[in-house]
């Protein structure tokens, strides 16, 4: 199983995350299109969390998680 990275933020083409194994914060730069995709993941997770908290106080976790290869994916 690949190491996982929690997606934390998207600021322009720069994305940040936290390595689940080491706790280290990691940064990479992606294309604009990839940044939009990742921002959509964060927005969706935030929306789902807001709905869950409002609806039933569930403990579900909607944190976007990527594998290291997805996080550091080389764009062509």
PEDA-V545552 format. One record per residue. SS is DSSP state (A for helix, B for strand, O for the rest). PHI is phi in whole degrees, 0 to 359 (999 if undefined). OMEGA is omega in whole degrees, 0 to 359 (NA if undefined). Layout:
# PEDA-V545552
ss: (SS	SS)
phi: (PHI	PHI)
omega: (OMEGA	OMEGA)
This chain:
# PEDA-V545552
ss: (O	O	O	B	B	B	B	B	B	B	B	O	O	B	B	B	B	B	B	O	O	O	O	O	B	B	B	B	B	O	O	A	A	A	A	A	A	A	A	A	A	A	A	A	A	A	A	A	A	A	A	A	A	A	A	O	O	O	O	O	O	O	O	O	B	B	B	A	A	A	A	O	O	O	O	O)
phi: (999	284	292	250	232	278	286	254	203	232	233	62	273	262	242	236	204	234	292	295	282	257	82	288	273	235	226	214	247	233	290	300	296	294	299	297	299	291	295	297	298	296	298	297	298	295	299	296	296	298	294	293	298	292	283	213	54	290	265	299	253	251	296	291	235	239	284	301	293	290	295	262	304	278	268	251)
omega: (181	175	184	177	177	178	183	183	175	178	185	180	182	176	179	179	178	178	183	182	186	184	179	174	183	182	173	179	183	176	179	180	179	177	178	179	182	177	177	177	179	180	180	179	179	178	181	178	179	179	182	180	180	186	190	179	180	177	181	180	181	182	178	180	179	170	179	181	175	182	183	182	178	179	179	NA)
